[in-house]
């Protein structure tokens, strides 16, 4: 447990408890661009992995198609450019000024998120650019109607009334995480998970925002009831001495770039294998100094590895997982990929049929 106090930012302490509930949110910082805050480094999922718990569905990462591009090397939470702008008549163009969505979907710029995100990524690859443009110059009274977006644009010198807005896809929400049952139990006794840290099965392959609050409320209540009803014995924690490396914070930028390039909106066998190769090389950047940044970088490394491994194994496209080399969904892959990390750092995975009988409201 991170301890703040005694004048030390990087103190580490220990709390022994009969039950631990992981509620640490998402993992968006595993990518270069994300709508998630800077603290969304997948710490709870990584902690569960190190404790020997199973994680599932981590390949299903939802990407928002239009986030303000604020420059290479930027980190933390990126400003979201709402679909409401496209609803008011704004449209996407590539670096050649072409309205590319017209030929892709009957709804053009108002197509579903995953369709728009995939096409933006394709355009970026074709034009060797890190973003495309959103033309919102036709929206009247922009600053009054969209003050937050206007302020974000002005911070980087963009005036939406006169300038095109640079946008690119960014990781948004994760559907996978620590695998739990209907009472929030992980596969490790006494360890629970809830919210975006958990994989309850409530979201399938593509998270709907309106389901997230309900999921958190229902499973949060169920976990509390379960802990109260089933008093667990107090036991000493299992030592994980053989898995004790920490990675240098210096790997973070390269890791995020590798994930965005090879395990982002559009994936393939070649890109995912290249990503895993990069991650394996980064593993050599060890540090002996236990800092918050080192722990976060190590957690991101574990999550990146799990995501790339699952994405490589799922040879189809489904929901928020898109394989360029397997662009169609297939019934043979209505299955869940579950991963586990051994104490010696080796990975294992199992593939099981999806339980279609999930009911979260009682």
C-alpha atoms as a printed R data frame, in Angstrom:
    type eleno elety resid chain resno       x       y       z
1   ATOM     1    CA   UNK     A     1   0.000   0.000   0.000
2   ATOM     2    CA   UNK     A     2   1.266   3.437  -0.893
3   ATOM     3    CA   UNK     A     3   1.765   5.585   2.196
4   ATOM     4    CA   UNK     A     4   1.596   9.370   2.051
5   ATOM     5    CA   UNK     A     5   3.088  11.030   5.098
6   ATOM     6    CA   UNK     A     6   6.269  11.560   7.053
7   ATOM     7    CA   UNK     A     7   7.457  13.815   4.221
8   ATOM     8    CA   UNK     A     8   7.884  10.891   1.824
9   ATOM     9    CA   UNK     A     9   6.027  10.613  -1.476
10  ATOM    10    CA   UNK     A    10   7.078   7.041  -2.092
11  ATOM    11    CA   UNK     A    11   6.582   5.266   1.208
12  ATOM    12    CA   UNK     A    12   5.219   1.727   1.126
13  ATOM    13    CA   UNK     A    13   3.173   0.175   3.915
14  ATOM    14    CA   UNK     A    14   1.127  -2.944   4.520
15  ATOM    15    CA   UNK     A    15  -2.429  -3.535   5.714
16  ATOM    16    CA   UNK     A    16  -3.695  -7.024   6.495
17  ATOM    17    CA   UNK     A    17  -7.402  -7.618   5.875
18  ATOM    18    CA   UNK     A    18  -9.764 -10.543   5.577
19  ATOM    19    CA   UNK     A    19 -11.129  -9.106   2.329
20  ATOM    20    CA   UNK     A    20  -9.795  -6.669  -0.258
21  ATOM    21    CA   UNK     A    21 -12.003  -4.921  -2.817
22  ATOM    22    CA   UNK     A    22 -10.298  -3.613  -5.950
23  ATOM    23    CA   UNK     A    23 -12.035  -0.489  -7.268
24  ATOM    24    CA   UNK     A    24  -9.194   1.335  -9.016
25  ATOM    25    CA   UNK     A    25 -10.903   2.223 -12.281
26  ATOM    26    CA   UNK     A    26  -9.588   1.829 -15.803
27  ATOM    27    CA   UNK     A    27  -6.353   1.293 -17.676
28  ATOM    28    CA   UNK     A    28  -6.493   3.918 -20.426
29  ATOM    29    CA   UNK     A    29  -2.949   5.158 -19.809
30  ATOM    30    CA   UNK     A    30  -1.622   2.023 -21.488
31  ATOM    31    CA   UNK     A    31  -2.142   3.998 -24.728
32  ATOM    32    CA   UNK     A    32  -0.611   7.275 -25.908
33  ATOM    33    CA   UNK     A    33  -3.983   8.982 -26.199
34  ATOM    34    CA   UNK     A    34  -6.817   8.353 -23.756
35  ATOM    35    CA   UNK     A    35  -9.868  10.027 -22.286
36  ATOM    36    CA   UNK     A    36  -8.916   8.553 -18.893
37  ATOM    37    CA   UNK     A    37  -7.220  10.588 -16.138
38  ATOM    38    CA   UNK     A    38  -3.500  10.172 -15.483
39  ATOM    39    CA   UNK     A    39  -4.136   7.788 -12.574
40  ATOM    40    CA   UNK     A    40  -5.883   5.207 -14.802
41  ATOM    41    CA   UNK     A    41  -2.889   2.892 -14.997
42  ATOM    42    CA   UNK     A    42  -4.650  -0.414 -14.402
43  ATOM    43    CA   UNK     A    43  -3.194  -0.772 -10.918
44  ATOM    44    CA   UNK     A    44  -5.992  -2.958  -9.553
45  ATOM    45    CA   UNK     A    45  -5.903  -5.403 -12.468
46  ATOM    46    CA   UNK     A    46  -2.105  -5.628 -12.281
47  ATOM    47    CA   UNK     A    47  -2.282  -6.163  -8.517
48  ATOM    48    CA   UNK     A    48  -4.772  -8.987  -9.072
49  ATOM    49    CA   UNK     A    49  -2.499 -10.577 -11.670
50  ATOM    50    CA   UNK     A    50   0.418 -10.542  -9.244
51  ATOM    51    CA   UNK     A    51  -1.838 -12.115  -6.603
52  ATOM    52    CA   UNK     A    52  -2.582 -14.994  -8.979
53  ATOM    53    CA   UNK     A    53  -6.104 -13.931  -9.963
54  ATOM    54    CA   UNK     A    54  -7.616 -14.504 -13.387
55  ATOM    55    CA   UNK     A    55  -8.322 -11.653 -15.812
56  ATOM    56    CA   UNK     A    56 -10.682 -11.871 -18.785
57  ATOM    57    CA   UNK     A    57 -11.763  -9.947 -21.899
58  ATOM    58    CA   UNK     A    58  -8.891  -7.464 -21.705
59  ATOM    59    CA   UNK     A    59  -8.649  -7.332 -25.501
60  ATOM    60    CA   UNK     A    60 -11.949  -5.422 -25.612
61  ATOM    61    CA   UNK     A    61 -10.877  -1.772 -25.361
62  ATOM    62    CA   UNK     A    62 -13.347   0.841 -26.502
63  ATOM    63    CA   UNK     A    63 -11.842   3.759 -28.418
64  ATOM    64    CA   UNK     A    64 -13.486   7.151 -28.729
65  ATOM    65    CA   UNK     A    65 -12.944   8.351 -32.313
66  ATOM    66    CA   UNK     A    66 -12.353  12.057 -31.659
67  ATOM    67    CA   UNK     A    67 -10.043  13.298 -28.941
68  ATOM    68    CA   UNK     A    68  -8.163  16.572 -29.290
69  ATOM    69    CA   UNK     A    69  -4.619  15.893 -30.488
70  ATOM    70    CA   UNK     A    70  -2.385  18.035 -28.290
71  ATOM    71    CA   UNK     A    71   1.010  16.859 -29.495
72  ATOM    72    CA   UNK     A    72   3.348  13.885 -29.383
73  ATOM    73    CA   UNK     A    73   4.559  13.034 -25.907
74  ATOM    74    CA   UNK     A    74   1.417  14.323 -24.229
75  ATOM    75    CA   UNK     A    75   0.153  12.247 -21.330
76  ATOM    76    CA   UNK     A    76  -2.661  12.253 -18.838
77  ATOM    77    CA   UNK     A    77  -6.256  12.883 -19.759
78  ATOM    78    CA   UNK     A    78  -6.827  14.126 -23.312
79  ATOM    79    CA   UNK     A    79  -9.720  16.525 -24.056
80  ATOM    80    CA   UNK     A    80 -12.745  14.754 -25.512
81  ATOM    81    CA   UNK     A    81 -14.265  16.247 -28.655
82  ATOM    82    CA   UNK     A    82 -17.883  15.187 -28.330
83  ATOM    83    CA   UNK     A    83 -19.923  13.564 -31.096
84  ATOM    84    CA   UNK     A    84 -22.343  16.408 -30.460
85  ATOM    85    CA   UNK     A    85 -20.205  18.560 -32.765
86  ATOM    86    CA   UNK     A    86 -20.741  16.143 -35.630
87  ATOM    87    CA   UNK     A    87 -24.408  16.093 -34.707
88  ATOM    88    CA   UNK     A    88 -24.429  19.857 -35.227
89  ATOM    89    CA   UNK     A    89 -22.864  19.576 -38.676
90  ATOM    90    CA   UNK     A    90 -19.102  19.281 -38.088
91  ATOM    91    CA   UNK     A    91 -17.361  16.780 -40.359
92  ATOM    92    CA   UNK     A    92 -14.049  14.925 -40.606
93  ATOM    93    CA   UNK     A    93 -11.434  15.513 -43.284
94  ATOM    94    CA   UNK     A    94  -8.010  13.998 -43.876
95  ATOM    95    CA   UNK     A    95  -4.782  15.884 -44.514
96  ATOM    96    CA   UNK     A    96  -5.796  16.230 -48.177
97  ATOM    97    CA   UNK     A    97  -9.062  17.920 -47.207
98  ATOM    98    CA   UNK     A    98 -11.220  14.945 -48.240
99  ATOM    99    CA   UNK     A    99 -14.460  14.071 -46.389
100 ATOM   100    CA   UNK     A   100 -13.598  10.400 -46.065
101 ATOM   101    CA   UNK     A   101 -16.581   9.159 -44.017
102 ATOM   102    CA   UNK     A   102 -19.047   9.746 -46.874
103 ATOM   103    CA   UNK     A   103 -17.828   6.619 -48.687
104 ATOM   104    CA   UNK     A   104 -17.616   4.433 -45.578
105 ATOM   105    CA   UNK     A   105 -21.069   4.457 -43.978
106 ATOM   106    CA   UNK     A   106 -24.546   5.611 -44.879
107 ATOM   107    CA   UNK     A   107 -24.517   7.885 -41.807
108 ATOM   108    CA   UNK     A   108 -21.154   9.345 -42.866
109 ATOM   109    CA   UNK     A   109 -19.695  11.333 -39.944
110 ATOM   110    CA   UNK     A   110 -22.491  10.158 -37.639
111 ATOM   111    CA   UNK     A   111 -21.611   6.475 -38.034
112 ATOM   112    CA   UNK     A   112 -21.104   4.390 -34.851
113 ATOM   113    CA   UNK     A   113 -17.987   5.035 -32.777
114 ATOM   114    CA   UNK     A   114 -16.112   1.897 -33.756
115 ATOM   115    CA   UNK     A   115 -16.713   2.530 -37.473
116 ATOM   116    CA   UNK     A   116 -15.487   6.124 -37.249
117 ATOM   117    CA   UNK     A   117 -12.477   5.206 -35.094
118 ATOM   118    CA   UNK     A   118 -11.380   2.468 -37.525
119 ATOM   119    CA   UNK     A   119 -11.640   4.748 -40.550
120 ATOM   120    CA   UNK     A   120  -9.780   7.598 -38.834
121 ATOM   121    CA   UNK     A   121  -6.989   5.139 -37.987
122 ATOM   122    CA   UNK     A   122  -6.908   3.968 -41.613
123 ATOM   123    CA   UNK     A   123  -6.698   7.542 -42.877
124 ATOM   124    CA   UNK     A   124  -3.880   8.310 -40.454
125 ATOM   125    CA   UNK     A   125  -1.960   5.296 -41.761
126 ATOM   126    CA   UNK     A   126  -2.551   6.225 -45.416
127 ATOM   127    CA   UNK     A   127  -1.458   9.839 -44.944
128 ATOM   128    CA   UNK     A   128   1.311   9.067 -42.406
129 ATOM   129    CA   UNK     A   129  -0.256  11.478 -39.952
130 ATOM   130    CA   UNK     A   130  -0.949  11.300 -36.227
131 ATOM   131    CA   UNK     A   131  -4.378  12.884 -36.577
132 ATOM   132    CA   UNK     A   132  -7.134  13.941 -38.948
133 ATOM   133    CA   UNK     A   133  -9.130  17.165 -38.875
134 ATOM   134    CA   UNK     A   134 -12.605  18.051 -37.659
135 ATOM   135    CA   UNK     A   135 -14.165  20.984 -39.468
136 ATOM   136    CA   UNK     A   136 -16.549  22.687 -37.049
137 ATOM   137    CA   UNK     A   137 -16.329  26.149 -38.573
138 ATOM   138    CA   UNK     A   138 -19.991  26.035 -39.580
139 ATOM   139    CA   UNK     A   139 -21.220  25.784 -35.983
140 ATOM   140    CA   UNK     A   140 -22.512  29.151 -34.865
141 ATOM   141    CA   UNK     A   141 -21.886  30.504 -31.354
142 ATOM   142    CA   UNK     A   142 -19.398  27.691 -30.731
143 ATOM   143    CA   UNK     A   143 -17.840  29.193 -27.603
144 ATOM   144    CA   UNK     A   144 -21.219  29.636 -25.923
145 ATOM   145    CA   UNK     A   145 -22.676  26.266 -26.911
146 ATOM   146    CA   UNK     A   146 -19.548  24.155 -26.313
147 ATOM   147    CA   UNK     A   147 -17.508  26.129 -23.768
148 ATOM   148    CA   UNK     A   148 -15.408  23.215 -22.457
149 ATOM   149    CA   UNK     A   149 -14.354  22.059 -25.924
150 ATOM   150    CA   UNK     A   150 -13.735  25.669 -26.938
151 ATOM   151    CA   UNK     A   151 -11.468  26.242 -23.927
152 ATOM   152    CA   UNK     A   152  -9.480  23.060 -24.666
153 ATOM   153    CA   UNK     A   153  -8.954  24.125 -28.266
154 ATOM   154    CA   UNK     A   154  -7.874  27.626 -27.300
155 ATOM   155    CA   UNK     A   155  -5.278  26.181 -24.917
156 ATOM   156    CA   UNK     A   156  -3.376  24.769 -27.908
157 ATOM   157    CA   UNK     A   157  -3.948  27.824 -30.094
158 ATOM   158    CA   UNK     A   158  -6.930  26.519 -32.085
159 ATOM   159    CA   UNK     A   159  -9.931  28.774 -32.736
160 ATOM   160    CA   UNK     A   160 -12.783  26.434 -33.788
161 ATOM   161    CA   UNK     A   161 -14.556  29.315 -35.493
162 ATOM   162    CA   UNK     A   162 -11.676  29.718 -37.946
163 ATOM   163    CA   UNK     A   163  -9.404  26.667 -37.634
164 ATOM   164    CA   UNK     A   164  -9.699  22.943 -38.201
165 ATOM   165    CA   UNK     A   165  -9.484  20.864 -35.009
166 ATOM   166    CA   UNK     A   166  -6.865  18.066 -34.945
167 ATOM   167    CA   UNK     A   167  -8.408  14.833 -33.604
168 ATOM   168    CA   UNK     A   168  -7.443  11.186 -33.256
169 ATOM   169    CA   UNK     A   169  -8.906   8.075 -31.608
170 ATOM   170    CA   UNK     A   170  -8.133   7.464 -27.951
171 ATOM   171    CA   UNK     A   171  -8.717   4.629 -25.516
172 ATOM   172    CA   UNK     A   172 -11.962   5.222 -23.659
173 ATOM   173    CA   UNK     A   173 -13.258   2.310 -21.557
174 ATOM   174    CA   UNK     A   174 -12.219  -1.275 -20.892
175 ATOM   175    CA   UNK     A   175 -14.794  -4.065 -20.898
176 ATOM   176    CA   UNK     A   176 -12.408  -6.607 -19.389
177 ATOM   177    CA   UNK     A   177 -10.523  -6.838 -16.126
178 ATOM   178    CA   UNK     A   178 -10.388  -9.044 -13.056
179 ATOM   179    CA   UNK     A   179 -12.721 -11.967 -13.688
180 ATOM   180    CA   UNK     A   180 -15.471 -12.153 -11.067
181 ATOM   181    CA   UNK     A   181 -18.591 -14.133 -10.326
182 ATOM   182    CA   UNK     A   182 -22.014 -12.573  -9.706
183 ATOM   183    CA   UNK     A   183 -20.986 -11.578  -6.174
184 ATOM   184    CA   UNK     A   184 -17.778  -9.844  -7.226
185 ATOM   185    CA   UNK     A   185 -15.435 -12.665  -6.135
186 ATOM   186    CA   UNK     A   186 -12.208 -12.998  -8.075
187 ATOM   187    CA   UNK     A   187 -10.581 -16.425  -8.429
188 ATOM   188    CA   UNK     A   188  -8.510 -15.665  -5.278
189 ATOM   189    CA   UNK     A   189 -10.235 -16.130  -1.933
190 ATOM   190    CA   UNK     A   190 -10.921 -12.823  -0.174
191 ATOM   191    CA   UNK     A   191 -10.160 -10.723  -3.273
192 ATOM   192    CA   UNK     A   192 -13.050  -8.858  -4.936
193 ATOM   193    CA   UNK     A   193 -13.252  -6.417  -7.852
194 ATOM   194    CA   UNK     A   194 -15.880  -3.910  -8.946
195 ATOM   195    CA   UNK     A   195 -16.385  -1.240 -11.608
196 ATOM   196    CA   UNK     A   196 -14.027  -0.888 -14.551
197 ATOM   197    CA   UNK     A   197 -11.413  -2.964 -12.719
198 ATOM   198    CA   UNK     A   198 -13.716  -5.984 -12.916
199 ATOM   199    CA   UNK     A   199 -14.866  -8.248 -15.713
200 ATOM   200    CA   UNK     A   200 -18.342  -9.211 -14.541
201 ATOM   201    CA   UNK     A   201 -19.606 -10.136 -18.001
202 ATOM   202    CA   UNK     A   202 -22.167  -7.339 -17.942
203 ATOM   203    CA   UNK     A   203 -20.639  -5.522 -20.910
204 ATOM   204    CA   UNK     A   204 -19.814  -8.237 -23.398
205 ATOM   205    CA   UNK     A   205 -17.457  -7.091 -26.141
206 ATOM   206    CA   UNK     A   206 -18.337  -3.387 -26.161
207 ATOM   207    CA   UNK     A   207 -19.191  -1.342 -23.087
208 ATOM   208    CA   UNK     A   208 -22.281   0.864 -23.083
209 ATOM   209    CA   UNK     A   209 -21.812   3.910 -20.866
210 ATOM   210    CA   UNK     A   210 -25.325   3.701 -19.446
211 ATOM   211    CA   UNK     A   211 -24.553   0.201 -18.100
212 ATOM   212    CA   UNK     A   212 -21.473   1.237 -16.131
213 ATOM   213    CA   UNK     A   213 -23.131   3.060 -13.247
214 ATOM   214    CA   UNK     A   214 -25.710   0.303 -12.809
215 ATOM   215    CA   UNK     A   215 -22.964  -2.320 -12.813
216 ATOM   216    CA   UNK     A   216 -20.989  -0.480 -10.151
217 ATOM   217    CA   UNK     A   217 -24.037  -0.021  -7.936
218 ATOM   218    CA   UNK     A   218 -25.291  -3.599  -8.210
219 ATOM   219    CA   UNK     A   219 -21.946  -5.335  -7.785
220 ATOM   220    CA   UNK     A   220 -20.785  -2.896  -5.117
221 ATOM   221    CA   UNK     A   221 -23.852  -3.772  -3.050
222 ATOM   222    CA   UNK     A   222 -23.441  -7.489  -3.689
223 ATOM   223    CA   UNK     A   223 -19.805  -7.420  -2.592
224 ATOM   224    CA   UNK     A   224 -20.701  -5.615   0.632
225 ATOM   225    CA   UNK     A   225 -23.450  -8.134   1.353
226 ATOM   226    CA   UNK     A   226 -21.161 -11.062   0.607
227 ATOM   227    CA   UNK     A   227 -18.363  -9.832   2.867
228 ATOM   228    CA   UNK     A   228 -20.828  -9.206   5.690
229 ATOM   229    CA   UNK     A   229 -22.438 -12.622   5.311
230 ATOM   230    CA   UNK     A   230 -19.265 -14.669   4.901
231 ATOM   231    CA   UNK     A   231 -16.619 -13.775   7.445
232 ATOM   232    CA   UNK     A   232 -13.361 -14.993   5.975
233 ATOM   233    CA   UNK     A   233 -10.579 -16.405   8.155
234 ATOM   234    CA   UNK     A   234  -7.570 -14.187   8.810
235 ATOM   235    CA   UNK     A   235  -4.574 -15.683   7.033
236 ATOM   236    CA   UNK     A   236  -1.074 -14.575   6.228
237 ATOM   237    CA   UNK     A   237  -0.731 -13.330   2.627
238 ATOM   238    CA   UNK     A   238   1.003 -15.606   0.146
239 ATOM   239    CA   UNK     A   239   4.492 -14.317  -0.626
240 ATOM   240    CA   UNK     A   240   5.286 -13.479  -4.257
241 ATOM   241    CA   UNK     A   241   9.057 -13.203  -3.804
242 ATOM   242    CA   UNK     A   242   9.974 -14.715  -7.157
243 ATOM   243    CA   UNK     A   243   8.112 -11.980  -9.050
244 ATOM   244    CA   UNK     A   244   9.691  -8.873  -7.627
245 ATOM   245    CA   UNK     A   245  10.948  -6.770 -10.525
246 ATOM   246    CA   UNK     A   246  10.025  -3.133 -10.991
247 ATOM   247    CA   UNK     A   247  10.422  -1.418 -14.338
248 ATOM   248    CA   UNK     A   248  11.884   2.014 -14.887
249 ATOM   249    CA   UNK     A   249   9.414   4.874 -15.458
250 ATOM   250    CA   UNK     A   250  11.447   5.667 -18.597
251 ATOM   251    CA   UNK     A   251   9.667   2.850 -20.493
252 ATOM   252    CA   UNK     A   252   6.251   4.487 -20.293
253 ATOM   253    CA   UNK     A   253   6.364   6.559 -23.484
254 ATOM   254    CA   UNK     A   254   7.690   3.739 -25.672
255 ATOM   255    CA   UNK     A   255   5.188   1.293 -24.187
256 ATOM   256    CA   UNK     A   256   2.268   3.612 -24.895
257 ATOM   257    CA   UNK     A   257   3.428   4.272 -28.454
258 ATOM   258    CA   UNK     A   258   3.882   0.564 -29.128
259 ATOM   259    CA   UNK     A   259   0.388  -0.206 -27.835
260 ATOM   260    CA   UNK     A   260  -1.244   2.602 -29.827
261 ATOM   261    CA   UNK     A   261   0.529   1.503 -32.990
262 ATOM   262    CA   UNK     A   262   0.166  -2.263 -32.749
263 ATOM   263    CA   UNK     A   263  -2.692  -3.025 -30.331
264 ATOM   264    CA   UNK     A   264  -4.909   0.001 -30.812
265 ATOM   265    CA   UNK     A   265  -8.029   0.501 -32.894
266 ATOM   266    CA   UNK     A   266  -6.776  -1.689 -35.762
267 ATOM   267    CA   UNK     A   267  -4.791  -4.847 -34.992
268 ATOM   268    CA   UNK     A   268  -3.221  -7.723 -36.878
269 ATOM   269    CA   UNK     A   269  -1.056 -10.743 -36.150
270 ATOM   270    CA   UNK     A   270   2.025  -8.892 -37.370
271 ATOM   271    CA   UNK     A   271   1.327  -5.710 -35.383
272 ATOM   272    CA   UNK     A   272   0.547  -7.601 -32.182
273 ATOM   273    CA   UNK     A   273   3.660  -9.762 -32.419
274 ATOM   274    CA   UNK     A   274   5.734  -6.620 -32.963
275 ATOM   275    CA   UNK     A   275   4.088  -5.045 -29.908
276 ATOM   276    CA   UNK     A   276   4.880  -8.086 -27.756
277 ATOM   277    CA   UNK     A   277   8.469  -8.002 -29.018
278 ATOM   278    CA   UNK     A   278   8.782  -4.356 -27.971
279 ATOM   279    CA   UNK     A   279   7.304  -5.130 -24.564
280 ATOM   280    CA   UNK     A   280   9.738  -7.996 -24.041
281 ATOM   281    CA   UNK     A   281  12.632  -5.652 -24.824
282 ATOM   282    CA   UNK     A   282  11.312  -3.079 -22.356
283 ATOM   283    CA   UNK     A   283  11.336  -5.700 -19.627
284 ATOM   284    CA   UNK     A   284  15.099  -5.234 -19.380
285 ATOM   285    CA   UNK     A   285  14.723  -1.658 -18.105
286 ATOM   286    CA   UNK     A   286  14.678  -2.645 -14.445
287 ATOM   287    CA   UNK     A   287  14.887  -0.263 -11.522
288 ATOM   288    CA   UNK     A   288  15.761  -0.846  -7.891
289 ATOM   289    CA   UNK     A   289  13.990   2.288  -6.677
290 ATOM   290    CA   UNK     A   290  10.388   1.635  -5.628
291 ATOM   291    CA   UNK     A   291   8.513   4.782  -6.606
292 ATOM   292    CA   UNK     A   292   4.916   5.466  -7.568
293 ATOM   293    CA   UNK     A   293   6.028   6.031 -11.160
294 ATOM   294    CA   UNK     A   294   7.919   2.725 -11.208
295 ATOM   295    CA   UNK     A   295   4.915   0.825  -9.902
296 ATOM   296    CA   UNK     A   296   2.600   2.484 -12.425
297 ATOM   297    CA   UNK     A   297   5.002   1.698 -15.286
298 ATOM   298    CA   UNK     A   298   5.249  -1.917 -14.154
299 ATOM   299    CA   UNK     A   299   1.467  -2.157 -13.926
300 ATOM   300    CA   UNK     A   300   1.091  -0.712 -17.414
301 ATOM   301    CA   UNK     A   301   3.617  -3.253 -18.682
302 ATOM   302    CA   UNK     A   302   1.608  -6.150 -17.243
303 ATOM   303    CA   UNK     A   303  -1.669  -4.818 -18.666
304 ATOM   304    CA   UNK     A   304  -0.124  -4.137 -22.078
305 ATOM   305    CA   UNK     A   305   1.209  -7.692 -22.191
306 ATOM   306    CA   UNK     A   306  -2.168  -9.157 -21.225
307 ATOM   307    CA   UNK     A   307  -4.037  -7.043 -23.805
308 ATOM   308    CA   UNK     A   308  -1.657  -7.868 -26.651
309 ATOM   309    CA   UNK     A   309  -1.651 -11.577 -25.790
310 ATOM   310    CA   UNK     A   310  -5.457 -11.806 -25.754
311 ATOM   311    CA   UNK     A   311  -5.825  -9.708 -28.911
312 ATOM   312    CA   UNK     A   312  -3.389 -12.012 -30.696
313 ATOM   313    CA   UNK     A   313  -5.260 -15.101 -29.535
314 ATOM   314    CA   UNK     A   314  -8.720 -13.865 -30.596
315 ATOM   315    CA   UNK     A   315  -8.636 -14.467 -34.337
316 ATOM   316    CA   UNK     A   316 -11.807 -12.581 -35.245
317 ATOM   317    CA   UNK     A   317 -13.308  -9.091 -34.945
318 ATOM   318    CA   UNK     A   318 -15.966  -8.532 -32.291
319 ATOM   319    CA   UNK     A   319 -17.241  -5.430 -30.525
320 ATOM   320    CA   UNK     A   320 -14.353  -3.139 -29.674
321 ATOM   321    CA   UNK     A   321 -11.726  -5.670 -30.839
322 ATOM   322    CA   UNK     A   322 -10.872  -5.330 -34.554
323 ATOM   323    CA   UNK     A   323  -8.411  -7.590 -36.367
324 ATOM   324    CA   UNK     A   324  -7.505  -6.375 -39.844
325 ATOM   325    CA   UNK     A   325  -6.542  -9.921 -40.827
326 ATOM   326    CA   UNK     A   326  -9.761 -11.408 -39.359
327 ATOM   327    CA   UNK     A   327 -12.353  -8.676 -40.050
328 ATOM   328    CA   UNK     A   328 -15.463 -10.806 -39.444
329 ATOM   329    CA   UNK     A   329 -17.064 -12.201 -36.284
330 ATOM   330    CA   UNK     A   330 -17.471 -15.955 -36.034
331 ATOM   331    CA   UNK     A   331 -19.613 -18.120 -33.778
332 ATOM   332    CA   UNK     A   332 -16.624 -20.295 -32.946
333 ATOM   333    CA   UNK     A   333 -15.218 -17.318 -31.003
334 ATOM   334    CA   UNK     A   334 -18.213 -16.613 -28.748
335 ATOM   335    CA   UNK     A   335 -15.770 -17.423 -26.000
336 ATOM   336    CA   UNK     A   336 -13.914 -15.761 -23.169
337 ATOM   337    CA   UNK     A   337 -10.117 -15.592 -23.036
338 ATOM   338    CA   UNK     A   338  -8.878 -15.762 -19.445
339 ATOM   339    CA   UNK     A   339  -5.270 -15.152 -18.455
340 ATOM   340    CA   UNK     A   340  -3.248 -15.815 -15.351
341 ATOM   341    CA   UNK     A   341   0.252 -14.815 -14.271
342 ATOM   342    CA   UNK     A   342   2.341 -17.309 -12.322
343 ATOM   343    CA   UNK     A   343   4.657 -16.250  -9.500
344 ATOM   344    CA   UNK     A   344   7.683 -16.832 -11.781
345 ATOM   345    CA   UNK     A   345   6.340 -14.347 -14.338
346 ATOM   346    CA   UNK     A   346   5.055 -16.862 -16.905
347 ATOM   347    CA   UNK     A   347   1.633 -16.461 -18.484
348 ATOM   348    CA   UNK     A   348  -1.098 -19.006 -19.141
349 ATOM   349    CA   UNK     A   349  -4.457 -18.638 -20.851
350 ATOM   350    CA   UNK     A   350  -7.685 -20.607 -21.116
351 ATOM   351    CA   UNK     A   351 -10.608 -20.248 -23.519
352 ATOM   352    CA   UNK     A   352 -14.104 -20.984 -22.223
353 ATOM   353    CA   UNK     A   353 -17.658 -20.700 -23.486
354 ATOM   354    CA   UNK     A   354 -19.413 -17.448 -22.566
355 ATOM   355    CA   UNK     A   355 -22.147 -17.829 -19.971
356 ATOM   356    CA   UNK     A   356 -25.225 -16.243 -21.539
357 ATOM   357    CA   UNK     A   357 -27.332 -16.507 -18.375
358 ATOM   358    CA   UNK     A   358 -25.935 -13.397 -16.659
359 ATOM   359    CA   UNK     A   359 -28.527 -11.506 -14.617
360 ATOM   360    CA   UNK     A   360 -27.290  -8.599 -12.511
361 ATOM   361    CA   UNK     A   361 -30.552  -7.178 -11.207
362 ATOM   362    CA   UNK     A   362 -32.412  -9.106  -8.526
